[in-house]
Amino acid sequence: MTVTLPTEADDWAAAWRDRINERAAFADSADDFTAVFCFEIRADDAYTGEPIQFVVVIKDGACTAAGTVADPEYDFAFRGPYSEWVTMLQGDLDISAAAMDGTFDVEGDTMWLLRRQDTIAEMVAAAQNVDTEFEH
């Protein structure tokens, strides 16, 4: 089923959760790992709406929850403009490079995130496997 971003953001988050949990490599990389992530899509020239904040809860190798939440509490945040999210979800932007060069703002213990690069890469790969139509 194709999900449209940003209109169907909650449905997209649910599909993302499912794709994360389907990845054996994610389960292996996230074993003994518990954290709450906030992924925020910000307005830009293509998308002029309100920011969309996805919360993804990881607990011991599984994604236990994913959805949109206004002003969530989290351990780590990745924030960036809509157009860059589209580029990343289409597989044309490396999340690590985008975090290092300032394309995405990162909040949280970056050293700890560096140790969990495989987990983040698996989360991004799962997001790229959601059948997504981009509204803008």
C-alpha positions as CSV (number, residue, x, y, z in Angstrom):
1,M,0.0,0.0,0.0
2,T,1.4,3.4,-1.0
3,V,1.3,6.0,1.8
4,T,1.4,9.8,1.0
5,L,3.7,12.1,2.9
6,P,2.9,14.4,4.6
7,T,-0.9,13.9,4.4
8,E,-0.8,10.3,5.8
9,A,2.0,10.8,8.3
10,D,0.5,8.5,10.9
11,D,-0.1,5.7,8.4
12,W,3.5,6.2,7.1
13,A,4.9,5.9,10.7
14,A,3.0,2.7,11.2
15,A,4.4,1.3,8.0
16,W,7.8,2.4,9.0
17,R,7.5,0.6,12.3
18,D,6.5,-2.6,10.5
19,R,9.4,-2.3,8.0
20,I,11.9,-1.7,11.0
21,N,10.6,-4.8,12.7
22,E,10.9,-6.9,9.5
23,R,14.7,-6.3,9.4
24,A,16.7,-9.0,11.1
25,A,19.8,-6.8,10.8
26,F,17.9,-4.1,12.8
27,A,17.1,-6.6,15.5
28,D,20.7,-7.6,15.7
29,S,22.1,-4.1,15.7
30,A,19.6,-2.8,18.2
31,D,19.8,-5.6,20.7
32,D,20.2,-4.2,24.3
33,F,19.4,-0.7,22.9
34,T,16.6,1.4,24.2
35,A,15.9,4.9,23.0
36,V,13.2,7.3,21.8
37,F,13.9,9.1,18.5
38,C,12.3,12.2,17.1
39,F,12.5,12.6,13.4
40,E,11.2,16.0,12.3
41,I,10.3,17.1,8.8
42,R,10.6,20.9,8.5
43,A,9.0,23.3,6.1
44,D,11.0,24.4,3.0
45,D,10.3,25.8,-0.5
46,A,8.5,22.5,-1.4
47,Y,6.5,22.0,1.8
48,T,5.2,25.0,3.6
49,G,3.2,23.3,6.3
50,E,3.8,22.8,10.0
51,P,6.7,20.6,11.1
52,I,5.9,16.9,11.3
53,Q,7.4,15.1,14.2
54,F,7.7,11.3,14.2
55,V,8.5,9.5,17.4
56,V,10.1,6.1,17.1
57,V,10.6,4.0,20.2
58,I,13.3,1.3,20.2
59,K,13.5,-1.2,22.9
60,D,15.8,-4.2,23.0
61,G,16.0,-4.8,19.2
62,A,12.4,-3.9,18.3
63,C,10.5,-0.8,17.4
64,T,7.7,-0.8,19.9
65,A,6.0,2.4,18.7
66,A,6.0,4.9,15.9
67,G,3.7,7.8,15.2
68,T,3.3,11.5,15.0
69,V,3.4,13.4,18.2
70,A,3.5,17.2,18.9
71,D,6.3,18.2,21.2
72,P,7.5,14.7,22.1
73,E,10.0,13.7,24.7
74,Y,13.0,12.0,23.2
75,D,16.6,10.9,23.6
76,F,17.7,11.8,20.1
77,A,16.4,14.1,17.3
78,F,17.0,14.4,13.6
79,R,15.5,17.4,12.0
80,G,15.7,18.6,8.4
81,P,13.8,20.2,5.5
82,Y,11.1,18.3,3.6
83,S,13.1,18.2,0.3
84,E,16.1,16.6,2.1
85,W,13.8,14.0,3.7
86,V,12.4,13.2,0.2
87,T,16.0,12.8,-1.1
88,M,17.0,10.6,1.8
89,L,13.9,8.4,1.5
90,Q,14.5,8.0,-2.2
91,G,18.0,6.7,-1.3
92,D,19.9,9.7,-2.7
93,L,21.2,11.1,0.6
94,D,23.3,9.4,3.3
95,I,21.9,10.2,6.8
96,S,25.4,10.1,8.3
97,A,26.8,12.6,5.9
98,A,23.6,14.8,6.2
99,A,24.1,14.8,10.0
100,M,27.8,15.7,9.7
101,D,27.4,18.5,7.1
102,G,24.4,20.2,8.8
103,T,21.8,19.2,6.3
104,F,20.0,17.6,9.3
105,D,20.2,18.9,12.8
106,V,21.1,16.2,15.3
107,E,20.3,16.5,19.0
108,G,21.5,14.0,21.6
109,D,24.7,12.3,22.5
110,T,26.5,12.1,19.1
111,M,29.3,9.9,20.3
112,W,26.7,7.4,21.5
113,L,24.9,7.7,18.1
114,L,28.2,7.0,16.3
115,R,28.5,3.7,18.2
116,R,24.9,2.9,17.0
117,Q,25.4,3.8,13.3
118,D,24.3,0.4,12.2
119,T,21.0,0.8,14.0
120,I,20.4,4.2,12.5
121,A,21.3,2.9,9.0
122,E,18.8,0.1,9.5
123,M,16.1,2.5,10.5
124,V,16.7,4.6,7.5
125,A,16.8,1.6,5.2
126,A,13.4,0.5,6.6
127,A,12.0,4.0,5.9
128,Q,13.3,3.8,2.4
129,N,11.3,0.6,2.0
130,V,8.0,2.2,2.9
131,D,6.1,2.6,-0.4
132,T,5.9,6.4,-0.3
133,E,4.3,9.0,-2.5
134,F,5.5,12.5,-1.9
135,E,2.7,15.1,-1.9
136,H,5.1,18.0,-2.6
